[in-house]
Amino acid sequence: MKIVDIRATTVAVPLEAPLRHSNGAHWGRFVRTIVEVEADNGLVGLGEMGGGGESAEAAFRGLLPYLRDHDPFQLETLRFKIANPTASLYNNRTQLLAAIEFACLDLIGQQLGVAVCDLLGGRIRDEVPFASYLFFRYAADGFAEVRTPEQLVEHTRALKAAHGFTVHKLKGGVFPPDYELECYRALAAAFPGDRLRYDPNAVLSMAEALRFGQAIESLDNDYLEDPVLGLEGLRLVRERVRVPIATNTVVVNFEQLAANVLRRGADVVLLDTTFWGGVRACVKAAGVCETFQVDVAVHSSGELGIQLATMLHLGAVLPNLTYAADAHYHQLRDDVIEGGKLAYSGGAIPVPSGPGLGVRLDRDRVARYAELYKREGGYPYDRDPGRPGWFARVPNQHFADPAVPAEL
Ligand SMILES: [Mg+2]
């Protein structure tokens, strides 16, 4: 099998409502680049990357001279052809590599008639449990605002009823920490027996992180994720807070993983199939984590169905995946894959069983959301549409005012 073409299409898929986070917001849609790698036998493998537009599409097209006639089975040489460590200092293609790796795995699986998880060692589980991913959000098109503890609990109750979640992750760092503590406690009180996690995306000061962490010690916490910025900061929080510390920001490659093994700052590493440069890198990292008793979870960077499939195949094969995975997925109104959004059942999503990634593009949906991207364009991830002029500092000292209704 040989690669003969690489195509990239930017799509914008609507979210239920604009989602607020500590460094800005998702402005009501996810912008993603859909990648198709075509082989000489007519098979097409699918990949996906966050962001999009002309520069992303051109970056993928620019890989064709490197990869024309490349055999998709040759995954190790793929890495060195487009992302060798020294060249990466100049051209930083880790996320491009990830999307191409997804597509090559999809091609291999289709060619052999096996699912990607079976290429990675075989499935240990048939479904991957997910956490609800709770955001403070603006109201939009009949989807309710989430700002107060009562609204948050009501939103969570609806998600739990619809999808069966028993783990809840609150994306914080938007409002002052004491207010978010009140929200977190409201979740604990409303859903006894369920588990909780909190992620302010590293914007708390050390003092706030310690205060928040110590205040939740008695609750059913999975972990406290990136309370402050940096491995050394996490290590200091870890010494004084009896809640496991997790990160998806400062352990995203093998050098950082080694640093965390030698001088532990995080108990849990959230593996992201994009940030790490592919599914196989995540499997390798999980093996290192297994050896050194670092727990793993699966990170969500705002996926559509293609990347979600990579997360499902990854989750299927990791023996040490003891935490529910994260996914923004339930916040989407639609997807670009055949059949629309994959369904949750009992808080989990079945691992696709078809060959390759097990998902195929719905051409009508791709066309519709490529059109939406052309109409609405991208959005600044690091700005909040409800707070003109504001931008995030780390640590943040300018939190949003929870008394102001979240309306645009
Ligand atoms: Mg995070």
Residues whose N, C-alpha, C, O or C-beta is under 5 A from the ligand:
A	BS01	MG	D199 E225 N248
